[in-house]
């Protein structure tokens, strides 16, 4: 616990230092809009806002204070090194820059930032108002310190326009990054969910067998008791009780898995998106196996589905088997279309294929042609899961051998897939 607190504190200080350093460096890339003035529009303010969104420090005010001080100190140091201007003149020239970072951070500290992160238009409007206010105060103080009296309307307009474009640019950049990260997390969750979905089917089958064994054990107990085999009947009852405990444990595990694999309301995918995930995952899988495989795909039907977990488990099993069946180089073809109110998934490969003798047992649990380096066989439950998923979706799956490779023809009623 102490180590975690130390690590969190270290991370916060690292984020603070990164924010200050990047902001100071970015602030040196600047545009001076008003002729003869030292007021500048730099990348520093945009970088500062972006980093605050990314890191969201514990204290915006403290971060703004230190960042403002650092920017002013660096600018004063530069002028003292490269100009012959007096110190007090340099100080008055750069101190107003502190106001922007400090006031902008104060403004962000009083709004519920997390609430607005999911509303980019509103967040951009708030940031525009805060930046305009902070920039205006900096500009106004600079005019007072430097004894300027002319403060024209065009300058206010320029401040507002720069605040608008810069704020929405930062918000747009942040939103695009978060969307990419969200999609990446969703893909990872879908991949995990599809694997767990297949395992729940296997666990459900096991539970059915456990139920039958429990019933048989209890029936054996009753018969032995009836025939007055006391010690044997007690032993049979004990076996039935132990099996029942195993069943209850399995039920708890199954309930937990179903919570993970259950689709949340509103999280729907298009059929084309599911297909893209399958292709991407198996392209990576083929690279992992050091194989050069080209995956071709065509899709002539598209719709939203809430069966993405089931479809991912189904298609990934078949396509992964195709990847494994290809020795070094090869091709996989995936065709998705609709015919007679059914959605068809036709998956072919140029692998070693499946013999006609094996086609009758390929979907049986335990069937496998895959062995590891030690000669240990795989579990052989992948294609049995595939058939089970197809059956749940009220579909049909058939295998057709080719001269080189094999084709899986899967058809599922579209009404069972379409949202």
C-alpha positions as CSV (number, residue, x, y, z in Angstrom):
1,X,0.0,0.0,0.0
2,X,2.8,2.4,0.9
3,X,4.6,1.5,-2.4
4,X,1.4,2.2,-4.4
5,X,1.0,5.6,-2.7
6,X,4.7,6.4,-3.5
7,X,4.2,5.3,-7.1
8,X,1.1,7.4,-7.5
9,X,2.9,10.5,-6.1
10,X,5.8,9.8,-8.4
11,X,3.5,9.6,-11.4
12,X,1.9,12.9,-10.5
13,X,5.2,14.7,-10.2
14,X,6.3,13.2,-13.5
15,X,3.2,14.4,-15.2
16,X,3.7,17.9,-13.7
17,X,7.3,18.1,-14.9
18,X,6.3,16.9,-18.4
19,X,3.5,19.5,-18.5
20,X,5.8,22.3,-17.5
21,X,8.7,21.3,-19.9
22,X,6.5,20.7,-23.0
23,X,4.6,23.9,-22.4
24,X,7.8,26.0,-21.9
25,X,9.3,24.6,-25.1
26,X,6.0,24.9,-27.1
27,X,5.6,28.5,-25.9
28,X,8.8,29.5,-27.8
29,X,7.0,28.7,-31.1
30,X,4.9,31.9,-31.4
31,X,3.2,34.4,-33.5
32,X,3.1,38.1,-32.6
33,X,-0.1,39.6,-34.0
34,X,0.2,43.2,-32.9
35,X,3.0,45.2,-34.5
36,X,5.6,46.4,-32.1
37,X,4.2,44.5,-29.1
38,X,5.6,41.6,-27.1
39,X,2.1,40.0,-26.8
40,X,2.4,36.6,-28.5
41,X,0.2,33.7,-29.5
42,X,2.2,30.5,-29.0
43,X,1.8,26.8,-29.1
44,X,2.4,26.8,-25.3
45,X,-1.2,27.6,-24.4
46,X,-2.5,24.8,-26.7
47,X,0.0,22.3,-25.4
48,X,-0.9,23.4,-21.8
49,X,-4.6,22.8,-22.3
50,X,-4.0,19.4,-24.1
51,X,-1.7,18.2,-21.3
52,X,-4.2,19.2,-18.7
53,X,-6.8,17.1,-20.5
54,X,-4.5,14.1,-20.7
55,X,-3.0,14.1,-17.2
56,X,-5.8,15.9,-15.3
57,X,-3.6,16.9,-12.3
58,X,-4.7,16.8,-8.7
59,X,-4.4,20.6,-8.5
60,X,-5.0,22.6,-11.7
61,X,-4.2,25.9,-9.8
62,X,-0.8,24.6,-8.6
63,X,0.1,23.3,-12.1
64,X,-1.0,26.6,-13.7
65,X,1.1,28.6,-11.1
66,X,4.3,26.5,-11.6
67,X,3.9,26.5,-15.4
68,X,3.3,30.2,-15.5
69,X,6.4,30.9,-13.4
70,X,8.5,28.5,-15.5
71,X,7.5,30.2,-18.8
72,X,8.2,33.7,-17.3
73,X,11.6,32.6,-15.9
74,X,12.7,31.0,-19.2
75,X,11.7,34.1,-21.2
76,X,13.5,36.4,-18.8
77,X,16.6,34.2,-18.9
78,X,16.6,34.3,-22.7
79,X,16.3,38.1,-22.8
80,X,19.1,38.6,-20.2
81,X,21.4,36.3,-22.3
82,X,20.7,37.6,-25.7
83,X,19.7,41.3,-25.2
84,X,21.1,44.3,-23.3
85,X,17.7,45.5,-22.0
86,X,17.5,46.4,-18.3
87,X,16.2,43.7,-15.9
88,X,13.1,45.6,-14.8
89,X,12.0,46.3,-18.4
90,X,12.5,42.6,-19.2
91,X,10.5,41.6,-16.1
92,X,7.6,43.9,-17.0
93,X,7.6,42.5,-20.5
94,X,7.2,38.9,-19.5
95,X,5.4,38.8,-16.1
96,X,1.9,39.2,-17.8
97,X,2.4,35.8,-19.5
98,X,2.1,34.2,-16.1
99,X,-1.5,35.4,-15.9
100,X,-2.7,33.3,-18.9
101,X,-1.5,30.0,-17.4
102,X,-2.6,30.8,-13.9
103,X,-6.1,32.1,-14.8
104,X,-6.7,29.4,-17.4
105,X,-5.9,26.7,-14.8
106,X,-8.1,28.4,-12.2
107,X,-11.0,28.4,-14.7
108,X,-10.5,24.7,-15.4
109,X,-10.4,23.9,-11.7
110,X,-13.9,25.2,-11.1
111,X,-15.7,23.2,-13.8
112,X,-16.4,19.4,-13.7
113,X,-13.9,18.6,-16.5
114,X,-14.7,14.8,-16.6
115,X,-18.4,15.6,-17.3
116,X,-17.5,17.7,-20.3
117,X,-14.9,15.3,-21.8
118,X,-17.7,13.3,-23.5
119,X,-19.3,16.6,-24.8
120,X,-16.5,18.0,-27.1
121,X,-18.6,20.9,-28.5
122,X,-19.5,22.1,-25.0
123,X,-15.9,21.6,-23.8
124,X,-14.6,23.6,-26.7
125,X,-17.0,26.4,-25.9
126,X,-15.9,26.5,-22.3
127,X,-12.2,26.4,-23.2
128,X,-12.8,29.2,-25.7
129,X,-14.4,31.4,-23.0
130,X,-11.6,30.6,-20.5
131,X,-8.8,31.2,-23.0
132,X,-10.4,34.5,-24.2
133,X,-10.7,35.7,-20.6
134,X,-7.1,34.7,-19.7
135,X,-5.6,36.1,-22.9
136,X,-7.6,39.3,-22.4
137,X,-6.3,39.8,-18.9
138,X,-2.7,39.1,-20.1
139,X,-3.1,41.6,-22.9
140,X,-4.7,44.2,-20.7
141,X,-2.0,44.0,-18.0
142,X,0.7,44.1,-20.6
143,X,-0.8,47.3,-22.0
144,X,-0.9,48.9,-18.5
145,X,2.7,47.9,-17.6
146,X,4.0,49.1,-21.0
147,X,2.0,52.4,-20.8
148,X,-0.1,51.8,-23.9
149,X,-3.4,53.5,-24.1
150,X,-4.7,52.2,-27.5
151,X,-6.7,49.0,-27.1
152,X,-8.6,48.6,-30.4
153,X,-11.7,46.5,-31.1
154,X,-9.9,44.4,-33.7
155,X,-7.6,43.2,-31.1
156,X,-10.5,41.8,-29.0
157,X,-11.9,40.1,-32.1
158,X,-8.5,38.6,-32.8
159,X,-8.3,37.3,-29.3
160,X,-11.7,35.7,-29.6
161,X,-11.0,34.1,-32.9
162,X,-7.6,32.7,-31.8
163,X,-9.2,31.3,-28.6
164,X,-12.0,29.7,-30.6
165,X,-9.8,28.0,-33.2
166,X,-7.1,26.9,-30.7
167,X,-9.6,25.5,-28.2
168,X,-11.5,23.5,-30.7
169,X,-8.3,22.2,-32.3
170,X,-7.1,20.9,-28.9
171,X,-10.5,19.4,-28.0
172,X,-10.7,17.8,-31.5
173,X,-7.2,16.3,-31.2
174,X,-8.0,15.0,-27.7
175,X,-11.3,13.6,-28.7
176,X,-9.8,11.8,-31.7
177,X,-7.1,10.2,-29.5
178,X,-9.7,9.1,-26.9
179,X,-12.0,7.6,-29.6
180,X,-9.1,5.6,-31.0
181,X,-8.2,4.3,-27.5
182,X,-11.8,3.5,-26.8
183,X,-12.1,1.5,-30.0
184,X,-8.9,-0.3,-29.2
185,X,-10.2,-1.2,-25.7
186,X,-13.5,-2.3,-27.2
187,X,-11.8,-4.6,-29.7
188,X,-9.7,-6.1,-26.9
189,X,-12.8,-6.6,-24.8
190,X,-14.7,-8.2,-27.8
191,X,-11.8,-10.5,-28.4
192,X,-11.7,-11.6,-24.8
193,X,-15.5,-11.8,-24.7
194,X,-15.6,-14.0,-27.8
195,X,-13.1,-16.5,-26.3
196,X,-15.0,-16.6,-23.0
197,X,-18.3,-17.0,-24.9
198,X,-16.9,-20.2,-26.4
199,X,-15.7,-21.4,-23.1
200,X,-19.1,-20.8,-21.5
201,X,-20.6,-23.3,-24.0
202,X,-18.1,-25.9,-23.0
203,X,-18.7,-25.2,-19.3
204,X,-22.5,-25.5,-19.9
205,X,-22.0,-28.9,-21.6
206,X,-19.9,-30.0,-18.6
207,X,-22.6,-28.9,-16.2
208,X,-25.2,-30.9,-18.0
209,X,-22.9,-34.0,-17.7
210,X,-22.4,-33.2,-14.0
211,X,-26.1,-33.0,-13.5
212,X,-26.5,-36.4,-15.1
213,X,-23.7,-37.9,-12.9
214,X,-25.3,-36.3,-9.8
215,X,-28.6,-37.9,-10.6
216,X,-27.1,-41.3,-11.3
217,X,-25.0,-41.1,-8.0
218,X,-28.1,-40.3,-6.0
219,X,-30.1,-43.0,-7.7
220,X,-27.3,-45.5,-6.8
221,X,-27.4,-44.3,-3.2
222,X,-31.2,-44.9,-3.0
223,X,-30.8,-48.4,-4.5
224,X,-27.9,-49.4,-2.2
225,X,-29.8,-48.0,0.8
226,X,-32.9,-50.0,-0.2
227,X,-30.8,-53.1,-0.3
228,X,-29.3,-52.3,3.1
229,X,-25.8,-51.8,1.9
230,X,-25.2,-49.2,4.5
231,X,-21.4,-48.4,4.0
232,X,-21.7,-48.4,0.2
233,X,-24.9,-46.3,0.3
234,X,-23.1,-43.7,2.5
235,X,-20.2,-43.6,0.1
236,X,-22.5,-43.2,-2.9
237,X,-24.3,-40.3,-1.1
238,X,-21.0,-38.7,-0.4
239,X,-20.0,-38.9,-4.1
240,X,-23.4,-37.3,-5.0
241,X,-22.8,-34.5,-2.6
242,X,-19.3,-33.8,-3.8
243,X,-20.4,-33.8,-7.4
244,X,-23.2,-31.4,-6.4
245,X,-20.6,-29.0,-4.9
246,X,-18.7,-29.1,-8.1
247,X,-21.8,-28.2,-10.0
248,X,-22.5,-25.2,-7.7
249,X,-18.9,-24.0,-8.2
250,X,-19.4,-24.4,-12.0
251,X,-22.6,-22.4,-11.8
252,X,-20.9,-19.6,-10.0
253,X,-18.1,-19.5,-12.6
254,X,-20.7,-19.7,-15.5
255,X,-22.6,-16.8,-14.0
256,X,-19.5,-14.7,-13.8
257,X,-18.5,-15.5,-17.4
258,X,-22.0,-14.7,-18.7
259,X,-21.7,-11.2,-17.1
260,X,-18.5,-10.6,-19.0
261,X,-19.8,-11.9,-22.3
262,X,-23.3,-10.3,-22.1
263,X,-23.5,-7.3,-24.5
264,X,-24.3,-4.0,-22.9
265,X,-27.3,-2.1,-24.2
266,X,-26.3,0.3,-26.9
267,X,-23.0,-1.4,-27.8
268,X,-23.9,-2.8,-31.2
269,X,-21.6,-3.5,-34.1
270,X,-22.1,-3.6,-37.9
271,X,-21.5,-6.9,-39.5
272,X,-18.7,-5.3,-41.6
273,X,-17.0,-4.2,-38.3
274,X,-17.1,-7.7,-36.9
275,X,-15.5,-9.0,-40.2
276,X,-12.8,-6.4,-39.9
277,X,-12.0,-7.5,-36.4
278,X,-11.8,-11.1,-37.5
279,X,-9.5,-10.3,-40.4
280,X,-7.2,-8.1,-38.2
281,X,-6.9,-10.6,-35.4
282,X,-6.1,-13.5,-37.7
283,X,-3.7,-11.5,-39.8
284,X,-1.8,-10.8,-36.6
285,X,-2.1,-14.5,-35.7
286,X,-0.6,-15.6,-39.0
287,X,2.3,-13.1,-38.4
288,X,2.8,-14.6,-34.9
289,X,3.1,-18.1,-36.5
290,X,5.6,-16.6,-39.1
291,X,3.3,-17.3,-42.0
292,X,2.7,-15.2,-45.0
293,X,-1.1,-15.4,-45.5
294,X,-3.3,-13.1,-47.5
295,X,-6.9,-12.8,-46.4
296,X,-9.4,-11.8,-49.1
297,X,-12.9,-10.7,-48.1
298,X,-16.1,-9.6,-49.7
299,X,-19.3,-8.5,-48.0
300,X,-22.5,-7.6,-49.9
301,X,-24.8,-7.2,-46.9
302,X,-24.4,-5.1,-43.8
303,X,-26.5,-4.4,-40.7
304,X,-26.2,-3.8,-37.0
305,X,-26.0,-6.9,-34.9
306,X,-26.1,-7.5,-31.1
307,X,-24.6,-11.0,-31.7
308,X,-21.1,-9.7,-32.2
309,X,-19.6,-11.8,-29.4
310,X,-21.1,-15.0,-30.8
311,X,-20.1,-14.1,-34.4
312,X,-16.5,-13.3,-33.3
313,X,-16.2,-16.7,-31.5
314,X,-17.7,-18.5,-34.5
315,X,-15.7,-16.8,-37.2
316,X,-12.4,-16.6,-35.3
317,X,-12.5,-20.3,-34.7
318,X,-13.0,-21.2,-38.3
319,X,-10.5,-18.6,-39.7
320,X,-7.9,-19.4,-37.0
321,X,-8.2,-23.1,-38.0
322,X,-7.6,-22.0,-41.6
323,X,-4.5,-20.1,-40.6
324,X,-3.2,-23.1,-38.7
325,X,-3.8,-25.5,-41.7
326,X,-1.6,-23.4,-44.0
327,X,2.0,-24.4,-43.9
328,X,3.9,-21.2,-44.8
329,X,2.3,-19.3,-47.6
330,X,-1.4,-19.3,-48.5
331,X,-4.6,-17.5,-48.9
332,X,-7.9,-17.3,-47.0
333,X,-11.2,-16.2,-48.7
334,X,-14.1,-14.9,-46.7
335,X,-17.4,-14.1,-48.5
336,X,-20.4,-12.7,-46.6
337,X,-23.8,-12.3,-48.4
338,X,-27.5,-12.9,-48.0
339,X,-29.6,-15.5,-49.7
340,X,-33.1,-16.8,-49.0
341,X,-33.3,-14.7,-45.7
342,X,-30.1,-16.3,-44.5
343,X,-26.8,-14.7,-44.0
344,X,-24.0,-16.8,-45.4
345,X,-20.4,-16.9,-44.3
346,X,-18.3,-18.8,-46.8
347,X,-14.7,-19.3,-45.5
348,X,-12.1,-21.1,-47.7
349,X,-8.4,-21.6,-47.5
350,X,-5.5,-23.1,-49.4
351,X,-4.4,-25.3,-46.5
352,X,-3.9,-29.0,-46.1
353,X,-7.7,-29.6,-46.0
354,X,-9.7,-32.3,-44.2
355,X,-10.1,-35.8,-45.4
356,X,-13.5,-37.2,-46.3
357,X,-13.2,-39.7,-43.5
358,X,-12.6,-37.0,-41.0
359,X,-15.4,-34.7,-42.1
360,X,-18.0,-36.8,-40.3
361,X,-16.2,-36.4,-36.9
362,X,-14.6,-33.0,-37.3
363,X,-17.2,-31.4,-35.1
364,X,-16.9,-34.0,-32.3
365,X,-15.2,-32.7,-29.1
366,X,-11.6,-34.0,-28.9
367,X,-11.1,-34.2,-32.7
368,X,-7.8,-32.5,-33.6
369,X,-4.9,-32.8,-36.1
370,X,-2.8,-30.3,-34.2
371,X,0.1,-31.2,-31.9
372,X,2.7,-29.0,-30.2
373,X,6.5,-29.4,-30.3
374,X,6.3,-32.1,-27.6
375,X,3.8,-34.1,-29.5
376,X,0.9,-33.2,-27.2
377,X,-2.5,-32.9,-29.0
378,X,-4.6,-29.8,-28.8
379,X,-7.9,-29.9,-27.0
380,X,-10.0,-30.3,-30.1
381,X,-12.9,-28.3,-28.8
382,X,-12.7,-25.3,-31.3
383,X,-14.9,-26.7,-34.0
384,X,-17.3,-28.3,-31.6
385,X,-17.8,-24.8,-30.1
386,X,-18.3,-23.5,-33.7
387,X,-21.1,-26.0,-34.3
388,X,-22.7,-25.3,-30.9
389,X,-22.7,-21.5,-31.7
390,X,-24.3,-22.2,-35.1
391,X,-26.9,-24.4,-33.5
392,X,-27.7,-21.7,-30.9
393,X,-28.2,-19.2,-33.7
394,X,-30.5,-21.8,-35.5
395,X,-28.1,-22.0,-38.4
396,X,-26.3,-24.7,-40.4
397,X,-22.6,-25.5,-41.1
398,X,-21.2,-27.7,-43.8
399,X,-17.7,-28.6,-45.0
400,X,-16.6,-29.1,-48.6
401,X,-13.1,-30.4,-49.4
402,X,-11.2,-28.9,-52.3
403,X,-8.2,-30.2,-54.3
404,X,-6.2,-27.8,-52.0
405,X,-7.8,-26.7,-48.9
406,X,-11.4,-26.7,-47.5
407,X,-14.5,-24.5,-47.5
408,X,-16.8,-23.9,-44.6
409,X,-20.3,-22.9,-45.6
410,X,-22.2,-21.4,-42.7
411,X,-25.7,-20.0,-43.0
412,X,-27.7,-18.3,-40.2
413,X,-31.2,-16.8,-40.4
414,X,-30.7,-13.1,-40.8
415,X,-33.5,-12.3,-38.4
416,X,-31.4,-14.0,-35.6
417,X,-28.4,-11.7,-36.3
418,X,-29.9,-8.4,-37.3
419,X,-30.6,-6.0,-34.5
